[in-house]
């Protein structure tokens, strides 16, 4: 691949993850605003998405940030540092007004506790065993980029695409993971950990977008 195309790809691999990491705002900010207008005794909140996309963003971005910093990988470091900060904000926002459902709160508590312990482990081992952080980050990255998988069956059955997050979340993550599949391939800068996480994400997010179209054509509710 020519130097011109690699420069363009590096720019996309820096910009698109930032867009993807910011995209949960399309779910959380309207949900919090709507909660503020609801009666205090309302039985359900407006958000239906599980917290997995948010907690795994926080964890994966932290682990890839310290891994990239260890090896001076600027293209990987910049978007993941941004993603960690945003993931921390999204995760902190989630339990207050955006997710009053008990089962979602339990998921948030468990996932946040596991994420905190794993971040401590990653920080403690990154100097002596940096590939521990990258391997864990790749595994968590699979969960983060494939988060619609846990809800796709129910979303189709209920004709409710909102269970998979927003269209912006699915579209931004699909574009992000696709760009990183190319970057982490042998054509540019081969990295099996990054390639694995993003390859799985591109596949699932692409399927989520197709499912949204299928639900919309079938007369499903919500925003396709």
JONORGI-V114491 format. One record per residue. N is the residue number from 1. SS is DSSP state (hx for helix, st for strand, lp for the rest). Layout:
BEGIN
((N:SS) (N:SS))
END
This chain:
BEGIN
((1:lp) (2:lp) (3:hx) (4:hx) (5:hx) (6:hx) (7:hx) (8:hx) (9:hx) (10:hx) (11:hx) (12:hx) (13:hx) (14:hx) (15:hx) (16:hx) (17:hx) (18:hx) (19:hx) (20:hx) (21:hx) (22:hx) (23:lp) (24:lp) (25:hx) (26:hx) (27:hx) (28:hx) (29:hx) (30:hx) (31:hx) (32:hx) (33:hx) (34:hx) (35:hx) (36:hx) (37:hx) (38:lp) (39:lp) (40:lp) (41:lp) (42:lp) (43:lp) (44:lp) (45:lp) (46:lp) (47:lp) (48:lp) (49:lp) (50:lp) (51:lp) (52:hx) (53:hx) (54:hx) (55:hx) (56:hx) (57:hx) (58:hx) (59:hx) (60:hx) (61:hx) (62:hx) (63:hx) (64:hx) (65:hx) (66:hx) (67:hx) (68:hx) (69:hx) (70:hx) (71:lp) (72:lp) (73:lp) (74:hx) (75:hx) (76:hx) (77:hx) (78:hx) (79:hx) (80:hx) (81:hx) (82:hx) (83:hx) (84:hx) (85:hx) (86:hx) (87:hx) (88:hx) (89:hx) (90:hx) (91:hx) (92:hx) (93:hx) (94:hx) (95:hx) (96:hx) (97:hx) (98:hx) (99:lp) (100:lp) (101:lp) (102:hx) (103:hx) (104:hx) (105:hx) (106:hx) (107:hx) (108:hx) (109:hx) (110:hx) (111:hx) (112:hx) (113:hx) (114:hx) (115:hx) (116:hx) (117:hx) (118:hx) (119:hx) (120:hx) (121:hx) (122:hx) (123:hx) (124:hx) (125:hx) (126:lp) (127:lp) (128:lp) (129:lp) (130:hx) (131:hx) (132:hx) (133:hx) (134:hx) (135:hx) (136:hx) (137:hx) (138:hx) (139:hx) (140:hx) (141:hx) (142:hx) (143:hx) (144:hx) (145:hx) (146:lp) (147:lp) (148:lp) (149:hx) (150:hx) (151:hx) (152:hx) (153:hx) (154:hx) (155:hx) (156:hx) (157:hx) (158:hx) (159:lp) (160:st) (161:hx) (162:hx) (163:hx) (164:hx) (165:lp) (166:lp) (167:hx) (168:hx) (169:hx) (170:hx) (171:hx) (172:hx) (173:hx) (174:hx) (175:hx) (176:hx) (177:hx) (178:hx) (179:hx) (180:hx) (181:hx) (182:hx) (183:hx) (184:lp) (185:lp) (186:lp) (187:lp) (188:lp) (189:lp) (190:lp) (191:lp) (192:hx) (193:hx) (194:hx) (195:hx) (196:hx) (197:hx) (198:hx) (199:hx) (200:hx) (201:hx) (202:hx) (203:hx) (204:hx) (205:hx) (206:hx) (207:hx) (208:hx) (209:hx) (210:hx) (211:hx) (212:hx) (213:hx) (214:hx) (215:hx) (216:hx) (217:hx) (218:lp) (219:lp) (220:lp) (221:st) (222:lp) (223:lp) (224:lp))
END
